Amino acid sequence: MRCYALALGVLLLSPVAAADGDSYWVKPDAVLDVERGALRDGLAIRVDGERIGEIVPASAIPDGASVLDWSGHVAMPGLIDLHTHLVGDIQGASPAAPLLSSAARDALVGAANARATLHAGFTTVRDVGTYRAFVDVALRDAINAAQVEGPRMYVAGAYLTVSKGGGEVTGLAPDVEPPAEMRRGVADDVAMVRRRVRELINGGADFVKVIATGAVLTAGTTPGAPEYDEAELRAAVDEAANAGRFVVAHAHGAEGIHRAVRAGVRSIEHGSYLDAEGIRLMREHGTWLVADVYNGTYIAQVGRRDGWPAEILRKNDETTGTQRAGFREAVKAGVRVGFGTDAGVFPHGLNARQFAFMVEHGMTPAQAIRAATVDAARALGREGEFGVIREGLAADLIAVRGDPLADVRRLEDVRAVIARGRVAVPLRHGDVAR
């Protein structure tokens, strides 16, 4: 029987020690090579500040070195969610809910959501829009300055949307107008699209999120209906490209997907009515599919329980099955897939529930894990920075019990988290193998 790590003289590092830039070693039972889809036994990972310094046989750890003992666990890269909404409350029954919170409260709730996301093993997120412009920028910056605990964030600033479209607060009385800060991305022609894109980028957005079709959760809009023409979408893509940014498109309907892909967007979000032509176009253009295939189950269960509007529940029922069928065909056809959940509709920290749904609808566990690690990093254009356990890349590591390639639901119970070299969630003493 093994003794506790402390009894062996192994130092279990605190978050403070890791934050000071000290080097230390992580010693798991195995390391998951997400590119090959295989476990590698007997390795140790040296963390130097924010980066991975070295990966060597565990027997090569120097005497007297500081070691995090992850015995009984598999180490893998921190997870990436490409479709989150950290700012503000999660989805509820009232369409007026965004008006019942202040910007300050939205930011504070966002900080709590960010912490829950990080503690669930997601060390990077693409946050794809908030009703109140630029609160996500402030949250991102606070995390980067280590003022708030959370994942690395890439943010959209606000939604680029037509008036009363899928990115607006709707369902209100006709004489109730949302405040200007909730309409910063509204644009109804090519010239205004270009202007709004510049404003969003100048305000700190890392990319642009355009609402190309109606939305399931926006009252009065039709998910299958296009809301921008191809010229307007292309204007957004071109203007973003001028600043070295890309555009992602919320697009449920087939025609909206076709227009967005031809216009040059980086990814299609949702893709509920993705058809054969959309799949062909996405393969031809190298467009990513980010489909929230767990979300429909949550909305159907919790929405009915909590009395969400009948229109929302109907649209969810109409899109859930078609989305999953299209996802399966896209996977089969070799479309590039990134992991994205729409967390914020459901509670933050439950993001990993989607892995099992991706496997149920056509992916292998290895493919689903790639979609949330190395492939998600590629979708962000950051494959040389994180997403893989490799020397020189960011020290984003998580520990899980058992083999996630055999049971992908292991990722729903992350036991330890290191983000940018900082120990965000230390392995509990009871989790260390004896």
Secondary structure, 3 states (H helix, E strand, C coil): CCCCCHHHCCCCCCHHHHHCCCEEEEEEEEEEECCCCEEEECEEEEEECCEEEEEEEHHHCCCCCCEEEEEEEEEEECEEEEEECCCCCCCCCCCCHHHHCCHHHHHHHHHHHHHHHHHCCEEEEEECCCCCCCHHHHHHHHHHCCCCCCCEEEECCCEEECCCCCCCCCCCCCCCCCCHHHCCCECCCHHHHHHHHHHHHHCCCCCEEEECECCCCCCCCCCCCECCCHHHHHHHHHHHHHCCCCEEEEECCHHHHHHHHHHCCCEEEECCCCCHHHHHHHHHHCCEEECCCCHHHHHHHHHHHHCCCHHHHHHHHHHHHHHHHHHHHHHHHCCEECCCCCECCCCCCCHHHHHHHHHHCCCCHHHHHHHCCHHHHHHCCCCCCCCCCCCCCECCEEEECCCCCCCHHHHHCEEEEEECCEEEECCCHHHCCC
